[in-house]
């Protein structure tokens, strides 16, 4: 993945390449591929020179699924 200066991009584009999507979400590439496998995120060859892009909206929806799962029950953890 190429280094992207996040500070230089205050307004994220509506369509993003894989590298930009990874920088935007901050997830691992395996997580992004899992979202693709589940159909949460779809890359289409619509970018410059046929680059595959996805929408910021689908990335936001996929991110919200990460944080909407039930929280870990801390009462099940035994503390010394």
N, C-alpha and C positions, 0 to 999 in steps of 0.2 A: 504494500500500500504506500502510495506517495504521501509525503508529509504535507498536511494542509494547515495553513495558519488560521485557526479558528477565530482568533481575535480580528483577523482581517475580513471576516465574513459575518457581519452582524445580522444580515438578512439572508436566511437560507433559501435557495431556489426551490420552486415547486416540483421540479424534476431533478433527480440525482443519480449519478453513476454509482456503481458499487462502492468505490473508494470514498466518495462523498457521503453515501448513506452510512457507511461504517463510522466515519468521523462524526456525522450528525447524531447517530444513536449512541455511540460509545460501546456497542456490543461487540462480541467476538464474531469473527466471520462464520464460525459454526452456528451461532445463534441466527444470523441473517439467513444462512442456508436452510435452517430449520423452518423459519418463517416462510421461505419460498416453498419448501416441501409441503407445508400445511396450507398454502394458498393465501397466507396473510399479506405477503409482499410478492409482487410480480414485476419482473424486469422485462421491458419490451425494447427491441432495437429501434429506438426513435431518436436517439441523440446524434450529435455530430459524428459523421463518418460511421453511422450504424452502431454507435455505442449504446449498450443496454442501460435504460434508465427506469427508475421507479418514482412513484409520487411521494412527496413529503407526507401527505395525508395517510397513505397506507403505512408508512413508517411510524407515524404517531399512533395509529390504531394498534399496530403490533407492539409498540412500547407499552401502551396502556394495558395490554393483556399480561405483560410481565409483572406489572405492579398491582393487578386486580386479583391475582391468585390469593387464596387464603393465607393469612400470616402464620408464621411458625408459632406453635403453642409453647411458650416458654415454661409453662408449668410442668411439661413433660421432661424438662432437663433437670438433672440432679446436680445441685451445686454443693461443693465442699465447704 
